[in-house]
Amino acid sequence: MSQSIPTIDFMGKRKIAAMISVGLVLVSIGLFAIRGMNLGLDFTGGTLVAVEFTTAVEPENVRQILEGAGFFNGVVQHYGTERELLIRMPPQVGTEQADMGGKILATLSDSFGDVTMRQNNYVGPTVGKELTNDGGLAILAALGVVMVYIFFRFTKQFAVGAVVALVHDVLIVVGIFSLFQWTFDLPVLAAILAVIGYSLNDTIVVSDRIRENFRKIRKGTSIEIINRSLNQTLGRTLITSMTTLSVLVALLIAGGEGIRGFATALSIGVVVGTYSSIYVAANVLLVMNISREDLLIPEKENVDPETP
């Protein structure tokens, strides 16, 4: 049976890809260690107030008025229309959290006249700390379950490759949020967990084809077989990624402020996850010296028919 030559030599660039991936992961870890994350109120505690004005207002003007009244380090941004503002205010020294929403409304009413409060939510610092711990445990648990699942479905090489790819994806998303100091809240955490699921699905499709080709193709090096497998799944990978991204772009444009962090994190994750399923997971297989013998189906021992 004739075998077509792969159209793209993915593994020929594996060393360059490995250096890029290692560099991005190290930079992400460095950013996280130095700059940290701009944690939202879900994790830090504080007050979230949504207000509506009778006329259009500039968030910067509102921020200056709040700082003049003693409310510091708040985030003020439009949501919906130019008359509606969302104010995220961390805990303030000397101000009871339960009363902060009312005091913010009174301050704005003194400066702008008629101001209507649409939302007033308070998250205590204890709840925020619990959410932070639970979020970290959720990510670690997801990675652990993935490793066990891949180990039993494939081999240890595939399990290590899949987890390395997922850790790579999560760290890069976290690094980008740390770089730009975008707000990291519960929807973003949910997006990171969704990235793990998306990237895993893509990695499993590629791994299935690699295993199938290792068993079917009698001749060829590991690099050639993995290259062939990646080319055979490339169309499916690109179609899935582009379809998902088109939906996420629509959410970014028309979804509003509340879902923007989720759509941003997931968009980055889809792009990085597509890359990692090709270059990271497959690269780890070569580093661990994957071979045809590792993937052969064990032959059943012959049983003597006269044996009871």
Secondary structure, DSSP 8 states (H G I E B T S, - for coil): ------SS-TGGGHHHHHHHHHHHHHHHHHHHHHT--EE-HHHH-EEEEEEEESS---HHHHHHHHHHTT--S-EEEE-SSTTEEEEEE---TTS-HHHHHHHHHHHHHHHHS-EEEEEEEEE-HHHHHHHHHHHHHHHHHHHHHHHHHHHHHS-HHHHHHHHHHHHHHHHHHHHHHHHHT-EE-HHHHHHHHHHHHHHHHHHHHHHHHHHHHHHH--SS-HHHHHHHHHHHHHHHHHHHHHHHHHHHHHHHHHS-HHHHHHHHHHHHHHHHHHHHHHHTHHHHHHHTT--HHHHS--------TT--
